[in-house]
């Protein structure tokens, strides 16, 4: 589950409401 969330954050940040953030160093 954690891995799935991390992959979602790294590869689909726009789904989390932040389309301008595509940097793995700052997922939030």
C-alpha positions as CSV (number, residue, x, y, z in Angstrom):
1,X,0.0,0.0,0.0
2,X,2.8,2.4,0.9
3,X,4.6,1.6,-2.4
4,X,1.4,2.3,-4.4
5,X,1.0,5.7,-2.7
6,X,4.7,6.5,-3.3
7,X,4.3,5.6,-7.0
8,X,1.2,7.7,-7.2
9,X,3.0,10.7,-5.7
10,X,6.0,10.3,-8.0
11,X,4.3,9.6,-11.3
12,X,0.8,11.3,-10.9
13,X,1.2,14.4,-8.7
14,X,-1.6,16.1,-10.7
15,X,-4.1,13.6,-9.3
16,X,-3.2,14.8,-5.8
17,X,-4.2,18.4,-6.7
18,X,-0.7,19.8,-7.5
19,X,-0.1,19.7,-11.3
20,X,3.0,22.0,-11.0
21,X,4.9,19.6,-8.6
22,X,6.7,16.9,-10.5
23,X,9.8,16.8,-8.3
24,X,10.4,13.5,-6.4
25,X,12.3,15.4,-3.7
26,X,9.1,17.3,-2.7
27,X,6.0,15.1,-3.1
28,X,3.9,17.3,-0.8
